[in-house]
Amino acid sequence: MKETEKIEIMHFDQEGYLEDGKALYETGKKMTALADKVADEG
């Protein structure tokens, strides 16, 4: 995709955004493990 312009989001907390992303990624791994366990148990 061609970049045509840049915009800036005011009051954007990049560090908080990245920390939240890491937490969500870890939660996703836990949910995947739980789903796999449930599927294996039948």
N, C-alpha and C positions, 0 to 999 in steps of 0.2 A: 504494500500500500504506500502510495506516495504521500510524503508529509507536505502539507500545503501551508500550515501556519502552526504556531505554538501558542498555547494559552497557559496561564498560570492560575492555579487554584489558590485563592487567598486563605490563610489560616489552615493550611494543609499540614498535618503532623506526620511527616514521612516516617520518623522513627516509630511512632505509635502504630502507624499503618503496617509497617514491616513486622513489628512485634505481634500484632494481632494475626497477621498472616502465618507466622510461625506457630502460634498457638492453635490456629484452625487446622494447619497441616498435621500437627501432632494429634489433635482430636480425630481427624480423618483416619489416621493410621490406627487409632484405638477402635474406631467404629468398624473399620475393615476387618481387624482381627476378631472383633466380637461377631460380626456377620459370618466370617469363616468358621468360627467355633460353632455357632448355631447351625450352620449348614452341615458341618461334619457330624454333629450329634443327631441330625435328622429331625 
